[in-house]
Every structure is written in C-alpha cells, then in structure tokens.
Amino acid sequence: MANTATKAVLEGGPEDLPERIVPIDRPGDDVKVPFRNGYEHFRATPREKDTGEGPLPVYEWWERTELPG
C-alpha cells in the first residue's frame, strides 16, 4: 500500500493530548510529539481511519521520553 499522506491519526497515549491529527514528514517514519516536558512516540500501523480530512494512516502510541530538567 503506497500512502502519500502528509498527516496521520494518533491513537493511544495521553487522553489529553491536544491534537490527534498531526502532520508527518514521511509516511512510515515514527512520529514524535512534544507534550508536557517530554515526547510521546507513535509508530505507523497498516491501518487507515476515515476522518474529516479523508482517509489517513493510523499511528499508535508506543512510548514516552522525558526531557531532562
């Protein structure tokens, strides 16, 4: 499946993450979202979700990293 989307849908992670549709650099690359003095990391899945912006690839949360300080 060749997907050329420039946005993705995020699933999982913190419930209060402000954005669930985010821009992506390249389809398939991990997405790192800054949030609360750290980063939430999401990985691509083979799934797509219908959104108001059309079908977008789904990325699932897999870890959080904290910034020092």
DOTORKE-808329 format. One record per residue: residue number from 0; x, y, z of N, C-alpha, C in turn. Coordinates in nm, 4 decimals. Each point is the difference from the previous one (the first is absolute). Layout:
{resi=NUM&n_c1=X&n_c2=Y&n_c3=Z&ca_c1=X&ca_c2=Y&ca_c3=Z&c_c1=X&c_c2=Y&c_c3=Z} $
...
REM end
This chain:
{resi=0&n_c1=0.0858&n_c2=-0.1172&n_c3=0.0000&ca_c1=-0.0858&ca_c2=0.1172&ca_c3=0.0000&c_c1=0.0901&c_c2=0.1232&c_c3=0.0000} $
{resi=1&n_c1=-0.0047&n_c2=0.0791&n_c3=-0.1029&ca_c1=0.0814&ca_c2=0.1210&ca_c3=-0.0094&c_c1=-0.0820&c_c2=0.1192&c_c3=0.0452} $
{resi=2&n_c1=0.0298&n_c2=0.0482&n_c3=0.1188&ca_c1=-0.0757&ca_c2=0.1113&ca_c3=0.0551&c_c1=0.0857&c_c2=0.1256&c_c3=-0.0049} $
{resi=3&n_c1=-0.0538&n_c2=0.1065&n_c3=-0.0559&ca_c1=0.0757&ca_c2=0.1237&ca_c3=-0.0108&c_c1=-0.0583&c_c2=0.1086&c_c3=0.0891} $
{resi=4&n_c1=-0.0728&n_c2=-0.0393&n_c3=0.1030&ca_c1=-0.0614&ca_c2=0.0966&ca_c3=0.0914&c_c1=0.1065&c_c2=0.0835&c_c3=0.0684} $
{resi=5&n_c1=-0.0332&n_c2=0.1246&n_c3=0.0287&ca_c1=0.0917&ca_c2=0.0853&ca_c3=0.0744&c_c1=-0.0523&c_c2=0.0250&c_c3=0.1411} $
{resi=6&n_c1=-0.1063&n_c2=-0.0694&n_c3=0.0378&ca_c1=-0.0549&ca_c2=0.0063&ca_c3=0.1352&c_c1=-0.0299&c_c2=-0.1414&c_c3=0.0469} $
{resi=7&n_c1=-0.0130&n_c2=-0.0143&n_c3=0.1319&ca_c1=-0.0304&ca_c2=-0.1301&ca_c3=0.0584&c_c1=-0.0936&c_c2=0.0180&c_c3=0.1182} $
{resi=8&n_c1=-0.0703&n_c2=-0.1078&n_c3=0.0347&ca_c1=-0.0874&ca_c2=-0.0041&ca_c3=0.1175&c_c1=0.0765&c_c2=-0.0711&c_c3=0.1109} $
{resi=9&n_c1=0.0033&n_c2=0.0605&n_c3=0.1196&ca_c1=0.0687&ca_c2=-0.0588&ca_c3=0.1142&c_c1=-0.0998&c_c2=-0.0722&c_c3=0.0898} $
{resi=10&n_c1=0.0357&n_c2=-0.1225&n_c3=0.0389&ca_c1=-0.0826&ca_c2=-0.0775&ca_c3=0.0928&c_c1=0.0833&c_c2=-0.0369&c_c3=0.1212} $
{resi=11&n_c1=-0.0642&n_c2=0.0018&n_c3=0.1168&ca_c1=0.0684&ca_c2=-0.0358&ca_c3=0.1230&c_c1=0.0733&c_c2=0.1189&c_c3=0.0595} $
{resi=12&n_c1=0.0819&n_c2=-0.0275&n_c3=0.1002&ca_c1=0.0720&ca_c2=0.1067&ca_c3=0.0671&c_c1=-0.0902&c_c2=0.0774&c_c3=0.0943} $
{resi=13&n_c1=0.0439&n_c2=0.1183&n_c3=0.0427&ca_c1=-0.0780&ca_c2=0.0783&ca_c3=0.0957&c_c1=-0.1370&c_c2=0.0384&c_c3=-0.0554} $
{resi=14&n_c1=-0.1026&n_c2=-0.0138&n_c3=0.0829&ca_c1=-0.1358&ca_c2=0.0344&ca_c3=-0.0440&c_c1=-0.0141&c_c2=0.1477&c_c3=-0.0323} $
{resi=15&n_c1=0.0812&n_c2=0.0851&n_c3=0.0655&ca_c1=-0.0142&ca_c2=0.1443&ca_c3=-0.0204&c_c1=0.0995&c_c2=0.0559&c_c3=-0.1028} $
{resi=16&n_c1=0.0566&n_c2=-0.0867&n_c3=-0.0820&ca_c1=0.0851&ca_c2=0.0471&ca_c3=-0.1094&c_c1=-0.0833&c_c2=0.0925&c_c3=-0.0880} $
{resi=17&n_c1=0.0454&n_c2=0.1239&n_c3=-0.0243&ca_c1=-0.0871&ca_c2=0.0983&ca_c3=-0.0649&c_c1=-0.0340&c_c2=-0.0285&c_c3=-0.1459} $
{resi=18&n_c1=0.0896&n_c2=-0.0623&n_c3=-0.0744&ca_c1=-0.0268&ca_c2=-0.0260&ca_c3=-0.1420&c_c1=0.0046&c_c2=-0.1490&c_c3=-0.0268} $
{resi=19&n_c1=-0.0984&n_c2=-0.0490&n_c3=-0.0744&ca_c1=-0.0013&ca_c2=-0.1410&ca_c3=-0.0392&c_c1=0.0252&c_c2=-0.0176&c_c3=-0.1491} $
{resi=20&n_c1=-0.0083&n_c2=0.1065&n_c3=-0.0771&ca_c1=0.0402&ca_c2=-0.0019&ca_c3=-0.1407&c_c1=0.1191&c_c2=0.0939&c_c3=-0.0103} $
{resi=21&n_c1=0.1150&n_c2=-0.0561&n_c3=-0.0396&ca_c1=0.1242&ca_c2=0.0767&ca_c3=-0.0004&c_c1=0.0702&c_c2=-0.0130&c_c3=-0.1349} $
{resi=22&n_c1=0.0824&n_c2=0.0997&n_c3=-0.0345&ca_c1=0.0806&ca_c2=-0.0130&ca_c3=-0.1216&c_c1=0.1104&c_c2=-0.1029&c_c3=0.0203} $
{resi=23&n_c1=0.0379&n_c2=-0.0681&n_c3=-0.1070&ca_c1=0.1113&ca_c2=-0.0945&ca_c3=0.0050&c_c1=0.0987&c_c2=0.0364&c_c3=-0.1097} $
{resi=24&n_c1=0.1278&n_c2=-0.0283&n_c3=0.0256&ca_c1=0.1038&ca_c2=0.0292&ca_c3=-0.0989&c_c1=-0.0042&c_c2=-0.0991&c_c3=-0.1159} $
{resi=25&n_c1=0.0076&n_c2=-0.1286&n_c3=0.0339&ca_c1=-0.0050&ca_c2=-0.1049&ca_c3=-0.1018&c_c1=-0.0859&c_c2=-0.1136&c_c3=0.0513} $
{resi=26&n_c1=-0.0944&n_c2=-0.0473&n_c3=-0.0810&ca_c1=-0.0821&ca_c2=-0.1132&ca_c3=0.0429&c_c1=0.0873&c_c2=-0.1184&c_c3=0.0407} $
{resi=27&n_c1=-0.0343&n_c2=-0.0612&n_c3=0.1125&ca_c1=0.0729&ca_c2=-0.1158&ca_c3=0.0499&c_c1=0.1022&c_c2=0.0346&c_c3=0.1064} $
{resi=28&n_c1=0.0524&n_c2=0.1239&n_c3=0.0006&ca_c1=0.0945&ca_c2=0.0405&ca_c3=0.1043&c_c1=-0.0727&c_c2=0.0175&c_c3=0.1320} $
{resi=29&n_c1=0.0702&n_c2=-0.0256&n_c3=0.1109&ca_c1=-0.0581&ca_c2=0.0244&ca_c3=0.1313&c_c1=-0.0326&c_c2=0.1483&c_c3=0.0152} $
{resi=30&n_c1=-0.1013&n_c2=0.0291&n_c3=0.0813&ca_c1=-0.0398&ca_c2=0.1381&ca_c3=0.0282&c_c1=0.0324&c_c2=0.0285&c_c3=0.1461} $
{resi=31&n_c1=0.0622&n_c2=0.1153&n_c3=0.0251&ca_c1=0.0371&ca_c2=0.0413&ca_c3=0.1353&c_c1=-0.0716&c_c2=0.1313&c_c3=0.0286} $
{resi=32&n_c1=-0.0893&n_c2=-0.0009&n_c3=0.0999&ca_c1=-0.0832&ca_c2=0.1162&ca_c3=0.0316&c_c1=0.0434&c_c2=0.0589&c_c3=0.1348} $
{resi=33&n_c1=0.0429&n_c2=0.1283&n_c3=0.0015&ca_c1=0.0352&ca_c2=0.0608&ca_c3=0.1290&c_c1=-0.1244&c_c2=0.0172&c_c3=0.0870} $
{resi=34&n_c1=0.0114&n_c2=-0.0389&n_c3=0.1286&ca_c1=-0.1141&ca_c2=0.0078&ca_c3=0.0907&c_c1=0.0502&c_c2=-0.0077&c_c3=0.1431} $
{resi=35&n_c1=-0.0369&n_c2=0.0980&n_c3=0.0825&ca_c1=0.0309&ca_c2=-0.0009&ca_c3=0.1441&c_c1=0.1444&c_c2=-0.0349&c_c3=0.0328} $
{resi=36&n_c1=0.0936&n_c2=0.0819&n_c3=-0.0429&ca_c1=0.1413&ca_c2=-0.0172&ca_c3=0.0312&c_c1=0.0552&c_c2=-0.1354&c_c3=-0.0443} $
{resi=37&n_c1=-0.0501&n_c2=-0.0484&n_c3=-0.1133&ca_c1=0.0493&ca_c2=-0.1250&ca_c3=-0.0554&c_c1=-0.0543&c_c2=-0.0189&c_c3=-0.1399} $
{resi=38&n_c1=0.0107&n_c2=-0.1224&n_c3=-0.0470&ca_c1=-0.0506&ca_c2=-0.0334&ca_c3=-0.1331&c_c1=-0.0823&c_c2=-0.1273&c_c3=0.0076} $
{resi=39&n_c1=-0.1107&n_c2=-0.0009&n_c3=-0.0737&ca_c1=-0.0791&ca_c2=-0.1213&ca_c3=-0.0194&c_c1=0.0397&c_c2=-0.0555&c_c3=-0.1364} $
{resi=40&n_c1=0.0283&n_c2=-0.1305&n_c3=-0.0041&ca_c1=0.0470&ca_c2=-0.0633&ca_c3=-0.1227&c_c1=-0.1098&c_c2=-0.0911&c_c3=-0.0564} $
{resi=41&n_c1=-0.0205&n_c2=0.0100&n_c3=-0.1292&ca_c1=-0.1023&ca_c2=-0.0778&ca_c3=-0.0699&c_c1=0.0632&c_c2=-0.0715&c_c3=-0.1179} $
{resi=42&n_c1=-0.0458&n_c2=-0.1223&n_c3=-0.0263&ca_c1=0.0490&ca_c2=-0.0802&ca_c3=-0.1125&c_c1=-0.1127&c_c2=-0.0262&c_c3=-0.0986} $
{resi=43&n_c1=0.0376&n_c2=-0.0073&n_c3=-0.1263&ca_c1=-0.0962&ca_c2=-0.0267&ca_c3=-0.1076&c_c1=-0.0607&c_c2=-0.1389&c_c3=0.0156} $
{resi=44&n_c1=-0.1263&n_c2=-0.0119&n_c3=-0.0395&ca_c1=-0.0682&ca_c2=-0.1291&ca_c3=-0.0060&c_c1=-0.0421&c_c2=-0.0205&c_c3=-0.1455} $
{resi=45&n_c1=-0.0460&n_c2=-0.1174&n_c3=-0.0367&ca_c1=-0.0495&ca_c2=-0.0198&ca_c3=-0.1364&c_c1=-0.1429&c_c2=0.0521&c_c3=-0.0191} $
{resi=46&n_c1=-0.0591&n_c2=0.0563&n_c3=0.1054&ca_c1=-0.1394&ca_c2=0.0438&ca_c3=-0.0052&c_c1=-0.0148&c_c2=0.1438&c_c3=-0.0481} $
{resi=47&n_c1=-0.1184&n_c2=0.0296&n_c3=-0.0496&ca_c1=-0.0397&ca_c2=0.1374&ca_c3=-0.0329&c_c1=-0.1317&c_c2=0.0285&c_c3=0.0700} $
{resi=48&n_c1=-0.0276&n_c2=0.1296&n_c3=0.0241&ca_c1=-0.1249&ca_c2=0.0408&ca_c3=0.0639&c_c1=-0.0621&c_c2=0.1109&c_c3=-0.0835} $
{resi=49&n_c1=-0.1308&n_c2=-0.0092&n_c3=-0.0217&ca_c1=-0.0724&ca_c2=0.1064&ca_c3=-0.0698&c_c1=-0.0135&c_c2=0.1188&c_c3=0.0937} $
{resi=50&n_c1=0.0390&n_c2=0.1177&n_c3=-0.0471&ca_c1=-0.0082&ca_c2=0.1220&ca_c3=0.0795&c_c1=-0.0666&c_c2=0.1084&c_c3=-0.0835} $
{resi=51&n_c1=-0.0225&n_c2=0.1148&n_c3=0.0592&ca_c1=-0.0530&ca_c2=0.1137&ca_c3=-0.0736&c_c1=0.0960&c_c2=0.0470&c_c3=-0.1082} $
{resi=52&n_c1=0.1257&n_c2=-0.0431&n_c3=0.0081&ca_c1=0.1014&ca_c2=0.0361&ca_c3=-0.0997&c_c1=0.0255&c_c2=-0.1146&c_c3=-0.0976} $
{resi=53&n_c1=-0.0886&n_c2=-0.0997&n_c3=0.0016&ca_c1=0.0164&ca_c2=-0.1174&ca_c3=-0.0858&c_c1=0.0682&c_c2=-0.1124&c_c3=0.0757} $
{resi=54&n_c1=0.0263&n_c2=-0.1131&n_c3=-0.0680&ca_c1=0.0663&ca_c2=-0.1122&ca_c3=0.0673&c_c1=0.1450&c_c2=0.0355&c_c3=0.0311} $
{resi=55&n_c1=0.0395&n_c2=-0.0247&n_c3=0.1252&ca_c1=0.1370&ca_c2=0.0291&ca_c3=0.0436&c_c1=0.0603&c_c2=-0.1226&c_c3=0.0667} $
{resi=56&n_c1=0.1326&n_c2=-0.0151&n_c3=-0.0089&ca_c1=0.0641&ca_c2=-0.1123&ca_c3=0.0687&c_c1=-0.0121&c_c2=0.0147&c_c3=0.1515} $
{resi=57&n_c1=-0.0098&n_c2=-0.1138&n_c3=0.0678&ca_c1=-0.0106&ca_c2=-0.0026&ca_c3=0.1463&c_c1=0.1371&c_c2=-0.0309&c_c3=0.0593} $
{resi=58&n_c1=0.0388&n_c2=0.0811&n_c3=0.0977&ca_c1=0.1229&ca_c2=-0.0214&ca_c3=0.0754&c_c1=-0.0390&c_c2=-0.0279&c_c3=0.1442} $
{resi=59&n_c1=0.0617&n_c2=-0.1033&n_c3=0.0610&ca_c1=-0.0305&ca_c2=-0.0382&ca_c3=0.1373&c_c1=0.1123&c_c2=0.0432&c_c3=0.0939} $
{resi=60&n_c1=-0.0402&n_c2=0.0442&n_c3=0.1200&ca_c1=0.0959&ca_c2=0.0391&ca_c3=0.1030&c_c1=0.0811&c_c2=-0.1212&c_c3=0.0419} $
{resi=61&n_c1=0.1312&n_c2=0.0197&n_c3=0.0221&ca_c1=0.0800&ca_c2=-0.1128&ca_c3=0.0492&c_c1=0.0931&c_c2=0.0367&c_c3=0.1138} $
{resi=62&n_c1=0.0335&n_c2=0.1290&n_c3=0.0204&ca_c1=0.0809&ca_c2=0.0348&ca_c3=0.1165&c_c1=0.0018&c_c2=0.1503&c_c3=0.0214} $
{resi=63&n_c1=0.0490&n_c2=0.0385&n_c3=0.1176&ca_c1=0.0194&ca_c2=0.1396&ca_c3=0.0352&c_c1=0.1447&c_c2=0.0173&c_c3=0.0449} $
{resi=64&n_c1=0.0608&n_c2=0.1100&n_c3=-0.0400&ca_c1=0.1327&ca_c2=0.0352&ca_c3=0.0505&c_c1=-0.0113&c_c2=0.1341&c_c3=0.0699} $
{resi=65&n_c1=0.0738&n_c2=0.0158&n_c3=0.1097&ca_c1=-0.0005&ca_c2=0.1224&ca_c3=0.0794&c_c1=0.1195&c_c2=0.0867&c_c3=-0.0371} $
{resi=66&n_c1=-0.0205&n_c2=0.1311&n_c3=0.0002&ca_c1=0.1114&ca_c2=0.0918&ca_c3=-0.0182&c_c1=0.0687&c_c2=0.0222&c_c3=0.1343} $
{resi=67&n_c1=0.1328&n_c2=0.0127&n_c3=0.0019&ca_c1=0.0677&ca_c2=0.0257&ca_c3=0.1275&c_c1=-0.0395&c_c2=0.1350&c_c3=0.0580} $
{resi=68&n_c1=-0.0016&n_c2=0.0076&n_c3=0.1299&ca_c1=-0.0282&ca_c2=0.1278&ca_c3=0.0643&c_c1=-0.1205&c_c2=-0.0046&c_c3=0.0786} $
REM end
